[in-house]
Amino acid sequence: MHVAIVYESLFGNTRQVAEAIGEGVRAAHPDAEIDCLRVDEADPEGLGPVDLLVVGGPTHIHGMSSGFSRKMGVESERKKIAEGQPVQEPEPGAEGPGVRSWLQSLPKAGSHPHGAAFDTRAAFPTSGGAAHGIARRLRRHGYDVVAEPIGFVVEGADGPLRTGELDRARAWGSELTAKDS
């Protein structure tokens, strides 16, 4: 089984969730080939055949991030530096392309592989989520989305993840591969 987990992360929360999902896949299928890739490292054309494509990103302005919203996040941290406040260092590639543009360049799936979508989102009910938009785009590209899109909760704008979310991500990763078997 080949699983690719492609994620966008501004401050590391979504990366941590992606890695935990990979750990869950590994626990369920120790022989699985797992690629956990930042979106700026994942060539949509070069992914090769995958049995399961998991895509995730942060929620910005109630949905998937955009170049503008990522720039706003990084600028917000720079402003905090200027004001002498504690800051969260942006992840490598944080100002680069995001999941939205990556999905636009994703080729049509050839043999109807499975897909799944996740996001990280703020702890308040009206924060929205990016996962449903990601799942919609995966379906448009021919992926059979095997699980309801899921959100993992981040405390505050920059994190950290809510206690227990990484365990929940591991469990979800294990469940995804059970559905894929």
N, C-alpha and C positions, 0 to 999 in steps of 0.2 A: 504494500500500500504506500502510495506517495501522497503526502499531505504538504501543501504550501500554505503558510500563514503569512499574509502580507498586511502590514500595519503602518499607520501614520501616528507619530507620537510627538507632541510638542514638549512636554515636561517629564516624560518617562512613564506615566501611568498606563497609557495604552500599550507601550512596549512590555511592561510587566505583565499585563493581562495576556498579551500574545504569547509570551514565554510560558506562562502558566497553562494556557490552552495546549501548547506543545507538550508540556509535561504530562498533561492529562491524556493526550493522544499516546504518548510513549508508555504510560502506565497500562493502557488498554491494549496496545499493540507494540510490544517491545521491538519488533522487527521492522516497524514502519520507517520509511525514509521521510524525515521532517525537515522542511526548509522554513525557517522563521526569518522573514526579510523585511527590513524597512522599505517603505514604498519607493524611496529614491534608489534602492539597490535592486529592486525587483523588475526585471525587464519583462513586460507583459508578453512579448513575443517569444522570449526565451525560457518561460517557465517550464515548457515541455508538458508532456501529458501528466495530469494530476488526477488522483481519485477523489480528492477533496481539496477545495480552495476555500480557505477561511480568510475573510477580509474584515479589517476593523480600523476604526479611527475615532478621534475625539469628536465630541459634539460642540459645535460652535454656532452660536446664534440659532439654536433650535434644530440644527441639521448638520449635514456634512460640512467640513471646513472648506474654506476657499483660500486662494492666495491672499486675499484681503484680510480674512479673519486670522490666518496664521501670522501675518505681518503685525496685526493689532496685538496679538498675544506676546510676540517678541518685543514690540515697542513698549508694551506695558511693563515688562520686566526691566527694560533699559531705563524707564522713567523711575522705577523703584530704586535702581542703583543711584541715579542722580539725587534722589531724595534721602539716600542713606538707609533705605529699608532693606530687610533681608529679601533675597531673590532666589528664584528657582532657575537653575541654568537650563537653557533650551537644549534639547536633544540634538545630536548630529542630524543634519538634513531637515531640521524643523522649518526652515524658511524655503525649502525646496518644494517640489511638486507634492500634492496631496493625493488622497485616495480618489477624490472626485475626478481629477484629470487622469489618474492612472486607470480608472475604470473606463474612461472614454477611449483609451487606446488598447484595452483588453480585446484580443480577437475572440470571435465566436467560438464557443466550446465545440469540439468536434464530436465527441462520443457521449455527450450528456453527463459529464462528471458532476459530482455533488458540490454544493457550495454552502457556505454559512456566513452570517454577518454579525458583528458585534460592535459596540461602541463603549466609550467611557463618557459619563455625563455627571453633571452637578447633582447634588443631593436634594434639590427642590423639585416638586412635582411638575412644574411648568417648564422645565429645562429643555424638553424635547429630546430628540435622539437622532443620531446619524445612521443607526443600524438598519432601519426600515428602508431608507434611501439606498444604502449599499445593497441590501437584498434585492430590491427592485431592479437595480442595474445588473446584478449577477444573473437574474432571471432573463433579462433582455439579451444577455450574451449566451444564453443556452444552458446555464447551470441550473440543476435541480436543487433548490434550497431545501435542505433536509431538516432544518430546525427553525423555530420562530427566532427572528432577530432578537438579540439580547443586549441589555445595557448593564455596565458595571459602574458602580457609584464612586465618585470622587468627592472628597470633602473639600469644600472651597473651590476656587477657580483653578488652582494649580495642583491640588492634591494635598495630602496623600490619598490613596485608595481607602475606602471604608474598610474597617476590620472585617475579615472573612471573604472579601471579594476575590482574592487570589485562589482561595480554596474553591470558591464557586466556579471560577474560570477553569480550574483543573477538572472539576467534576463535569463541566459542560464539554470540555475537550474529550473526555472519555465517552460521554454520551454521544457525541457527534460520530465517533468512529463505530459505535455500536449500531447506529442508524445507517452507516455507510457499508457495513459488512454484508 
